[in-house]
Amino acid sequence: MSTVNVTEDTFTQTIENNDIVLVDAWADWCGPCKAFAPTFEKASEQHSDITFAKLDTEANQGLSAALQIQSIPTLFAFREGILLGQTSGALPPAGLEEFIQQVRGIDMEEVHRDIAQQGEK
């Protein structure tokens, strides 16, 4: 699967309608973002069960502010609509693969229990 572009209008739907979503927050003027783009695209072809999304921070400044993006590129990992983590900087292929495996390895039942317990407090 190749990458999809998300905007302020499509972001929530993309996150909620897909099991695992990796979002690459980038900008056209960002050198490290351009360097990371082929790595992200290649990973999208290797992991067809994951949605790889690109968020142009310049064109979607409201969403970028809501996500509290401090630097780019920033990679966000969502699973079952829940933000599980993020990392900043252009990852090498092995680093991206490790990040993907960490996201896959998270026990979502435990995450949901933790969220439920926090809601009870």
N, C-alpha and C positions, 0 to 999 in steps of 0.2 A: 504494500500500500504506500502510495506517496503521501507527502505532507498535504495538509489542508490549511487554508488561511482562516483565522478566526478574527472576528471584529467584536465591538461592543454589542452588536445585535445578535451574534451567533455563538458567543462564548459560553453562556450558561447552558444553552441547548446542547452544545458539543460535549461539555463536561458531564451533563446529566444523562445523555443518551449513549454513552460509551463506557465500557468497564474501566479501561486504563487509558488515560490521556496524558501525553507529555506535551507541554506547551513551551516552545522556544520564543522568549521575548527578545526581540531584536530591533535594530534600526538600520536603515540603508547606509548611513554615514559611519557605522561601527565596523572597524576592521576585524576585530575578533569575531564579531557576529558573522561576517562573510566567510571567515576561515572555518567556523563551526558548521555552517550550512551544509556542505557536502557530507560531513560525518552524520549529521542529523538525518539527511535524506537517505543515506545508505542504510542506516539503522531502521528507517521506516520500511524499507524494502525487505529487511530481514525479520521483522516482527509484525506480521500482518494482523495479529490480534490486538495490537495497540494502535490508538489513534495518535498520530504525530501532527501537532498543530503549530502554526507559526502566528505569532502576534506582533504586528508592526506597532511598536510603542509610540512612534510619531503620529500615526494615523488614528490611534486609539488611546489618547492621553488620559481620558477619564478612567478607562479600565486599568491602564498602567498605574495610575494613582491609587485606585482601589486595591490593586495587588501589591502596593507599596514597593514597586521596583526601584531599587537604589542604583543598580548598575546593570549593564547588558554586555553580553548575553546572560540571561537568567533562564534556567530551565525549571519548570514547575511540574510536579508529578501529582496527578489526581487519580483516584481509584474509587469507583462507586460514588462519584460526585464529591469526594472528600479530598481536600488538599493534604497530601501525606508528607511533602517535603519540597525543597527547592535547593538549587545550587547555582552559583554565579561563576561565570568564566567559561571560556571555550574548552570543553572537555575533549580529550583525545578519544579515539574509538574505544579503547579498552576502558576508559573511565566512564563513558556513556553506557557501555554494556554492563559494567558493574552497577551503575545507578539503576538501570532497567531491572537487573536481577534483584536488587534490594527492594524495589517497588513490588515485584512479583512475589517476593518472599514474605511480605507483610501479612500477618494474620488479620483479615478484615473482621472476623467475628470479635476478636479482641478489641479492635478499633471501635466497633459499634458499641460494645459493652462499656468501654471507657467514655465514649460520648454520652451514653445513657446515664452513667454514674455522674458525670459532670453536670448533666441537666437536673439531676435530683438534688444537687447541693445548693 
